[in-house]
Amino acid sequence: MTDTAIAQDLDADGILLLTIDCPGLSMNVINEGLTRDLAAAVERIRTDEAVRGAVITSGKASGFVAGADLKGMNFAAASAGTGGAAPAKSKAALIFEATFGLNRLLRDLETCGKPVAAAVNGLALGGGLEIALACHYRVVADDPKITLGLPEVLVGLLPGAGGTQRLPRLMGAQNALMYILQGKNMSPKEALGFGVVQELCPREEVVARAKAWVKANPKGGIQPWDRKDFKFPGGVGHMNPAYAQTFIGGTAIAHRQSFGNLNQVKAILSAVYEGCQLPMDTAIRVESKYFARVAADPQAGNMIRSLFVSKQAAEKGARRPKDEPAAPVRKLGMLGAGLMGAGIAMVSAQAGIEVVLLDRDMDSAEKGKRYTEERLRKRNTDPGRMAEILRRIHPTTDYADLAGCDLIIEAVFEDRAVKADVTKATEAIVGAETIFGSNTSTLPITGLAEAWGRPENFIGIHFFSPVERMPLVEIIMGQKTGPRALAKALDYVAQIRKTPIVVNDSRGFYTSRSFGTFVQEGLALLGEGVKPALIENVARQMGMPVGPLAVNDEVGLDLSWKVAQQTRKDLGDQYRGGPGEGVIEKMMALGRHGRKNGKGFYVYPEDGRPKFLWPELSAHFPLAASQPTPAEVKERLLYRQLVECARCFAEGVLETPEDGDLGAIFGWGFAPFTGGPFSHMDTVGIGQVVATLDRLTAAHGDRFAPPPLLRGMAARGETFYGRAAAQRKVA
């Protein structure tokens, strides 16, 4: 195997074909090897008289270039040791020097004096698209499956190789910001319409078409923005009304959506606003300045680790038992055709799995199948594809139809006795060797496994609603669950393209237990007389998707009440009710069950108007004379979650901080910009976390009391990720 990332081939016409094929990787990414080879190629184009122009393409079927190698990024190294002495430069300055090289290199490419075309034969994302934008002509394969985009904002960064400068100069600032700020992808036809690419053609012709352009345009090696007659699309400058309005409105919209929590959003707006009014050589320095500023902040590193590195590792089987053979699901038995069961059936059938959808009566089972049909129809799914998916779902009321299923998942009523009945009825047909998964959100798996003849084959497979949209699946290991069951569950999650975490058994497991504290603290605040709007607005401002009262309405206040009753029944004298229980009981007495019956903490107008907080809440929960500050409300809502996450880790429910951060972000929407609760605690400092929890404990009770593990970590100056790294080294 060669270590060459870019192969060079000079043809008889003097056109240098540069084929990117990063060795040992399934997808091309911008790493040290690619950057080195690209620099050598640019120097050859510039200095070799035999080279009349160049074409850049990919040698991989997987795509053009997927972007920078985020796994290889180590911004911390930029500020590493100077023998104990203070660094001569700031971390941001060191990152600027380390990252400006690619930006400068692409500028060298577009000013090399010879025509360069990009022959894009697959996806081009992030730095991959930036390479193409630095070429003078772009030919893209006419395939709707190909995506072009700058998704850096989604992992806490901004485009750092000219993307914030070249894209606006091609399509205008307003259009470019819509894509850069949202990380949206565009299809080849969209890119052609915006003038981002110049030509579409069949995939097998992209190189030939690109070469033809280079040959026909020997003096085409000048970018539009380097010409004296260049006119910025839509206008530019703070005195230009359209340009000014774009940033006035764009800034307001961005703040409304992010509440000012995302460093990269503010940096993108600044880089585009400033850079587009400057010559390109200065503009790319402005972009790199903002990139370095964002990358130097812990927020970016936390987001990259959780939203990219840890997520990819989980999806590739980081927690899968290595010695277990592959165990893909061929036929799924789905017990229960309600909202959860119907959603699980849908994603399974979409993945090519046969599904037996069983419920107590045929009307319910058929309704579960219609769930898939209705949603596919709303998505304008191709009729042939929709028919194929629906053929895989077989509604039934007969347990005998489960014969041949190699995985069973139950999503029946959240009652131990009901679950035991369907479990035993299923085992009578498929046998205890079959892997059985429970979709329970709260009931301990170890207890439910008692109804299955081989508890080592019983596992928790906890989905989130709505199943087809929520990306996470929480895999729960009972006390006797074996590696075969874990492997089967993880292989199934991979089939349906979800992100798994693996946790150990506990009431509520990790996600329901920790997320429940957010909801309960919101109820406690309401019960204390805090204004409902203050609770809800602060929750959203801190990064949660919705407030605790709104989410309780969505889940159903009656379900919260039933879970509490089941927990009280299971624990007996050991049961300790939370401070929000009285609020739920009062709402139940008032007949307010949430969105399901059109009335909960919110009112749901029948005429389709947006929901609004029930005006009579303050009559039933009188407002306190003295209201807390938004910062105090935020602290309680945040730290109640943090301490429960830490307890899950201390009790062994969680084994890795990676699972904890992924589960929080993708399971209940914990503020993604923090990287998750464990990343956030590491960033704040465990000592500071303990001090805050001690203060909250004194003011509000033991529910905020930090576990001994957290105190020990604070005393030793440890972090969660530091501990995990040290343990992996020992292992």
Buried (B, 14 or more C-beta within 10 A) or exposed (E): EEEBBBBBEBEEEBBBBBBBBBEEBEBBBBBEBBBBBBBEBBEBBBEEEEBBBBBBBBBBEEBBBBBBBBBEBEBEEBBEEEEEEEEEEBBBBBBBEBBBEBBBBBBBBBBBEBBBBBBBBBBBBBBBBBBBBBBBBBBBBBBEEBBBBBBBBBBBBBBBBBBBBBBBBBBBBBBBBEBBBBBBBBBBBBBBEBEBBBBBBEBEBBBEBBBBBBBEBEEBBEBBBBEEEEEBBBBBEEEBEEBBEBBEEBBEEBBEEBBEBBBBBBBBBBBBBBBBBBEBEEBBBBBBBBBBBBBBBBBBBBBBBBBBBBBEBBBEBBBBBEEBEEBBBEBBBBBBBBBBBBBBBBBBBBBBBBBBBBBEEEEBBBBBBBBBBEBBEEEEBEEEEBEBBBEBBBBBBEBEBBEEBBBBBBBBEBEBEEBBEBBEBBBEBBEBEBBBBBBBBBBBBBBBBEBBBBBBBBBBBBBBEBBBEBBBBBBBBBEBBBBBBBBBBBBBBBBBEBBBBBBBBBBBBBBBBBBBBBBBBBBBBBBBBBBBEBBBBBBEBBBBEBBBBBBBBEBBBBBBBBBBEBBBEBEEEEEEEBBBBBBBBEBBEBEBBBBBEBBBBBBBEEEEEEBEBBEEBBEBBEBEEEEBEEEBBBBBBBBBBBBBBBBBBBEEBBBBBBBBBBBBBBBBBBBBBBBBBBBBBBBBEBBEBBEBBBEBBEEBEEBBBBBEBBBEBBEEEBBBBBBBEEEEEEE
